[in-house]
Amino acid sequence: MYLRTIFCLTFVLCCAGASLAQRPGPEFWRKVSCEPFEPRTKLEALEDRHGTVVVKGFTRITTIEVRGVRIDAVEMRELGSAVRAKGLVVVLREGGERPDDNRAFVDYEEIDPLLNAIDAIARVDETATKLAGFEARYKTQGDLEVGVFRQTSRGTAVVLTTGICDRATTSLSLDDLAKVRAMIQEAKARLDDIR
């Protein structure tokens, strides 16, 4: 009886030790959320820094307002280093019982292509395809998505989306898209002033 108990305890300890050895260390732990493992923009990389002081300057663009959309011109830099990034933060607020914000980072280098894409998207209509419906979309590295689609037989709708898992979506008119474009243009001008 005594030998059987010792044998069982030894067996349990060996199995427990083997299972503990299979646990990955902290370098293999993954983020709990569904965010990407690596930052996709320079702004995200600075925002996610640990063990260093990151200074963030921002200007909220308030000359034009579009309900549910906020655009900030942002500059971030690591204190005591030459590491620096600038660009936009586009925040969408979904209404409802519990309003929720979601944001997308747009690096400075992506602003001009985004403005050009907005111009192209705003011109897309039913002549772009011979089929009954149409859709055009543009997506930045930081998951800001701008899209237009046929809403009715004589109308086009615009959708702005941010995020990967907990996506926020705002529906706009083409006039509102023009206002968003103007806000982005103004934010770029503010960033150009700080060169």
Contacts in CASP RR format, 6 or more apart in sequence:
PFRMAT RR
TARGET T0000
AUTHOR 0000-0000-0000
METHOD contacts of the structure
MODEL  1
MYLRTIFCLTFVLCCAGASLAQRPGPEFWRKVSCEPFEPRTKLEALEDRH
GTVVVKGFTRITTIEVRGVRIDAVEMRELGSAVRAKGLVVVLREGGERPD
DNRAFVDYEEIDPLLNAIDAIARVDETATKLAGFEARYKTQGDLEVGVFR
QTSRGTAVVLTTGICDRATTSLSLDDLAKVRAMIQEAKARLDDIR
30 37 0 8 1.000
31 37 0 8 1.000
33 165 0 8 1.000
34 164 0 8 1.000
34 165 0 8 1.000
35 164 0 8 1.000
35 165 0 8 1.000
36 164 0 8 1.000
39 45 0 8 1.000
39 47 0 8 1.000
39 48 0 8 1.000
40 141 0 8 1.000
40 142 0 8 1.000
40 143 0 8 1.000
41 85 0 8 1.000
41 105 0 8 1.000
41 106 0 8 1.000
41 107 0 8 1.000
41 110 0 8 1.000
41 141 0 8 1.000
41 142 0 8 1.000
42 85 0 8 1.000
42 107 0 8 1.000
43 74 0 8 1.000
43 76 0 8 1.000
43 85 0 8 1.000
43 86 0 8 1.000
43 87 0 8 1.000
43 89 0 8 1.000
43 105 0 8 1.000
43 106 0 8 1.000
43 107 0 8 1.000
44 105 0 8 1.000
44 142 0 8 1.000
45 85 0 8 1.000
46 54 0 8 1.000
46 76 0 8 1.000
46 77 0 8 1.000
46 78 0 8 1.000
46 83 0 8 1.000
46 85 0 8 1.000
47 54 0 8 1.000
47 76 0 8 1.000
47 105 0 8 1.000
49 78 0 8 1.000
52 78 0 8 1.000
52 79 0 8 1.000
52 81 0 8 1.000
53 78 0 8 1.000
53 79 0 8 1.000
54 76 0 8 1.000
54 77 0 8 1.000
54 78 0 8 1.000
54 79 0 8 1.000
55 76 0 8 1.000
55 77 0 8 1.000
55 78 0 8 1.000
55 79 0 8 1.000
56 74 0 8 1.000
56 75 0 8 1.000
56 76 0 8 1.000
57 74 0 8 1.000
57 75 0 8 1.000
57 76 0 8 1.000
58 72 0 8 1.000
58 73 0 8 1.000
58 74 0 8 1.000
58 75 0 8 1.000
58 89 0 8 1.000
59 72 0 8 1.000
59 73 0 8 1.000
59 187 0 8 1.000
59 190 0 8 1.000
60 70 0 8 1.000
60 71 0 8 1.000
60 72 0 8 1.000
61 70 0 8 1.000
61 71 0 8 1.000
61 72 0 8 1.000
61 73 0 8 1.000
61 183 0 8 1.000
61 186 0 8 1.000
61 187 0 8 1.000
61 190 0 8 1.000
63 183 0 8 1.000
63 186 0 8 1.000
64 179 0 8 1.000
64 182 0 8 1.000
64 183 0 8 1.000
64 186 0 8 1.000
65 179 0 8 1.000
66 172 0 8 1.000
66 176 0 8 1.000
66 179 0 8 1.000
66 180 0 8 1.000
66 183 0 8 1.000
68 92 0 8 1.000
68 93 0 8 1.000
68 94 0 8 1.000
68 95 0 8 1.000
68 170 0 8 1.000
69 90 0 8 1.000
69 91 0 8 1.000
69 92 0 8 1.000
69 93 0 8 1.000
69 160 0 8 1.000
69 170 0 8 1.000
69 172 0 8 1.000
69 176 0 8 1.000
69 180 0 8 1.000
69 183 0 8 1.000
70 90 0 8 1.000
70 91 0 8 1.000
70 92 0 8 1.000
70 93 0 8 1.000
71 88 0 8 1.000
71 89 0 8 1.000
71 90 0 8 1.000
71 91 0 8 1.000
71 180 0 8 1.000
71 183 0 8 1.000
71 184 0 8 1.000
71 187 0 8 1.000
72 88 0 8 1.000
72 89 0 8 1.000
72 91 0 8 1.000
72 187 0 8 1.000
73 86 0 8 1.000
73 87 0 8 1.000
73 88 0 8 1.000
73 187 0 8 1.000
73 188 0 8 1.000
73 190 0 8 1.000
73 191 0 8 1.000
74 86 0 8 1.000
74 87 0 8 1.000
74 88 0 8 1.000
74 89 0 8 1.000
74 105 0 8 1.000
75 84 0 8 1.000
75 85 0 8 1.000
75 86 0 8 1.000
75 87 0 8 1.000
75 191 0 8 1.000
75 194 0 8 1.000
76 84 0 8 1.000
76 85 0 8 1.000
76 86 0 8 1.000
77 83 0 8 1.000
77 84 0 8 1.000
77 85 0 8 1.000
78 84 0 8 1.000
85 107 0 8 1.000
85 108 0 8 1.000
86 107 0 8 1.000
86 108 0 8 1.000
86 191 0 8 1.000
86 194 0 8 1.000
87 105 0 8 1.000
87 106 0 8 1.000
87 107 0 8 1.000
87 108 0 8 1.000
87 111 0 8 1.000
87 187 0 8 1.000
87 191 0 8 1.000
88 105 0 8 1.000
88 106 0 8 1.000
88 111 0 8 1.000
88 184 0 8 1.000
88 187 0 8 1.000
88 188 0 8 1.000
89 103 0 8 1.000
89 104 0 8 1.000
89 105 0 8 1.000
89 106 0 8 1.000
90 103 0 8 1.000
90 104 0 8 1.000
90 106 0 8 1.000
90 144 0 8 1.000
90 160 0 8 1.000
90 162 0 8 1.000
91 101 0 8 1.000
91 102 0 8 1.000
91 103 0 8 1.000
91 162 0 8 1.000
92 101 0 8 1.000
92 102 0 8 1.000
92 103 0 8 1.000
92 160 0 8 1.000
92 161 0 8 1.000
92 162 0 8 1.000
92 168 0 8 1.000
92 169 0 8 1.000
92 170 0 8 1.000
93 99 0 8 1.000
93 100 0 8 1.000
93 101 0 8 1.000
93 168 0 8 1.000
93 170 0 8 1.000
94 100 0 8 1.000
94 102 0 8 1.000
94 168 0 8 1.000
94 169 0 8 1.000
94 170 0 8 1.000
100 166 0 8 1.000
100 168 0 8 1.000
101 168 0 8 1.000
102 162 0 8 1.000
102 163 0 8 1.000
102 166 0 8 1.000
102 167 0 8 1.000
102 168 0 8 1.000
103 162 0 8 1.000
103 163 0 8 1.000
104 140 0 8 1.000
104 142 0 8 1.000
104 143 0 8 1.000
104 144 0 8 1.000
104 162 0 8 1.000
104 163 0 8 1.000
105 142 0 8 1.000
106 114 0 8 1.000
106 140 0 8 1.000
106 141 0 8 1.000
106 142 0 8 1.000
106 144 0 8 1.000
107 141 0 8 1.000
108 188 0 8 1.000
108 191 0 8 1.000
110 140 0 8 1.000
110 141 0 8 1.000
111 184 0 8 1.000
111 187 0 8 1.000
111 188 0 8 1.000
111 191 0 8 1.000
112 188 0 8 1.000
114 138 0 8 1.000
114 140 0 8 1.000
114 144 0 8 1.000
114 146 0 8 1.000
114 184 0 8 1.000
115 181 0 8 1.000
115 184 0 8 1.000
115 185 0 8 1.000
115 188 0 8 1.000
117 138 0 8 1.000
117 146 0 8 1.000
118 138 0 8 1.000
118 146 0 8 1.000
118 177 0 8 1.000
118 180 0 8 1.000
118 181 0 8 1.000
118 184 0 8 1.000
119 181 0 8 1.000
120 136 0 8 1.000
120 138 0 8 1.000
121 136 0 8 1.000
121 137 0 8 1.000
121 138 0 8 1.000
121 146 0 8 1.000
121 147 0 8 1.000
121 148 0 8 1.000
121 158 0 8 1.000
121 177 0 8 1.000
122 148 0 8 1.000
122 174 0 8 1.000
122 177 0 8 1.000
122 178 0 8 1.000
122 181 0 8 1.000
124 134 0 8 1.000
124 136 0 8 1.000
124 148 0 8 1.000
124 156 0 8 1.000
125 134 0 8 1.000
125 156 0 8 1.000
126 133 0 8 1.000
126 134 0 8 1.000
126 150 0 8 1.000
128 134 0 8 1.000
128 136 0 8 1.000
132 150 0 8 1.000
133 149 0 8 1.000
133 150 0 8 1.000
134 149 0 8 1.000
134 150 0 8 1.000
135 147 0 8 1.000
135 148 0 8 1.000
135 149 0 8 1.000
135 150 0 8 1.000
136 147 0 8 1.000
136 148 0 8 1.000
136 149 0 8 1.000
137 145 0 8 1.000
137 146 0 8 1.000
137 147 0 8 1.000
138 145 0 8 1.000
138 146 0 8 1.000
138 147 0 8 1.000
139 145 0 8 1.000
139 146 0 8 1.000
143 161 0 8 1.000
143 162 0 8 1.000
143 163 0 8 1.000
143 164 0 8 1.000
144 160 0 8 1.000
144 161 0 8 1.000
144 162 0 8 1.000
145 159 0 8 1.000
145 160 0 8 1.000
145 161 0 8 1.000
145 162 0 8 1.000
146 158 0 8 1.000
146 159 0 8 1.000
146 160 0 8 1.000
146 177 0 8 1.000
147 158 0 8 1.000
147 159 0 8 1.000
147 160 0 8 1.000
148 156 0 8 1.000
148 157 0 8 1.000
148 158 0 8 1.000
148 159 0 8 1.000
148 174 0 8 1.000
148 177 0 8 1.000
149 156 0 8 1.000
149 157 0 8 1.000
149 159 0 8 1.000
150 156 0 8 1.000
150 157 0 8 1.000
151 157 0 8 1.000
156 174 0 8 1.000
157 171 0 8 1.000
157 172 0 8 1.000
157 173 0 8 1.000
158 171 0 8 1.000
158 172 0 8 1.000
158 173 0 8 1.000
158 174 0 8 1.000
158 176 0 8 1.000
158 177 0 8 1.000
159 169 0 8 1.000
159 170 0 8 1.000
159 171 0 8 1.000
159 172 0 8 1.000
160 169 0 8 1.000
160 170 0 8 1.000
160 172 0 8 1.000
160 180 0 8 1.000
161 167 0 8 1.000
161 168 0 8 1.000
161 169 0 8 1.000
161 170 0 8 1.000
162 168 0 8 1.000
172 180 0 8 1.000
END
